[in-house]
Amino acid sequence: MKILSRQKRRSALLALIVLAVGLLASCATHEVGVVKDPPGFFHGLLHGFLIMFSFIGSLFTDYEIYAIPNSGPWYDLGYLLGASVFLGGSGSKARKC
């Protein structure tokens, strides 16, 4: 049986630690009270479009770039579309035929 090199053991240990932290973090929950009108698709679209400005603001203040609570999949879709429009989307690098 071949013994692993020191570098491979360190890499394996680091991968194991990252995996363990990821698994533990995935169990975290966030308590949210009752919200009458959570942000929906259009709020998600706006938040996604302003993602870069929100990120910069979050570095200096106690501001989050993602609305919690939100209306779920519709907010996520709007956020994704808004971010892709602002960040250039995947079509900007497409080859023309």
N, C-alpha and C positions, 0 to 999 in steps of 0.2 A: 504494500500500500504506500502510495506516494504521499509525503507530507506537504501540505500547502505552504507556499512561501509566505513570508511575513507580510508582504504587500497585499496578497490575496486574502489573508486572514483579516487584515484591517478593513479591506473593502467589504468583506462579508459581514463583519461586525457592524460597520457603518450602515450597510443595507438593512441589517436586522433591526438596528436602533430606529432608523427612519420608518421602517414598516411598523414597528411597535408603537411609535408615537402617532403615526397616521391612523392606526386601528383604534387607539385610545381616544384620539381627537374626534373620530367619526361618531363616537357615542355621546358627544356633548349635546346638550339641549339648550334651548333659549326660551325662557318663560315669557309669554306675551299676554297681556291682558286683553279684554274684549275691545275690539276696534270696530266702530260703526261703518266706516268707509275706508277700507285699506287701499293703498295705491294699486292701480290696475295697469292695463296695457299702455295707455298713453303716458302715465307717469314713468313706467319702465322705459319707454322710448326716449323720453326726455332725460332720464337719469343715465341711460346708456350713451346718449349723444354727448352729455356733459362729463363723461367718465374721467377724462384727463384733468379737467379743472377740479373735479371732486377729489381725485386722488391727491393732487397737490394740496388742496385744502385740508385733507385728512392728515397730512404729514405735520401740520402746524396747529390744528385744532382738534376737538373731540367730535369730528364729523365722520360719518360712515358713507361709503360710496354706494351702498346697496340698502334699499329701504326694507326695514323689518318693523312690523309685519307687512306683508304684501299679499296680493290676491292669488299668488301661486303661479301656475304655468303661464297665465296671460302676462303677468308682470315680467316673468323670466324671458318670454318671447320678445316683448317690447324692449327689454334691456339688451338682449342679444342683437336685435336689429339696430337699435340706436348706437351701440358700441361699434358694430361692423360698419355702419355708415360713417361714423366719425373717424374710425381708425383705417378706413380705406376698403374694407371688405375684401373678399377673396377674388372678386372680378377684376380688381385693378391690376393684377399681375397676370391675367389670362392672356394667352397668345392669340393674336388675331390670325384668322385663316386667310 
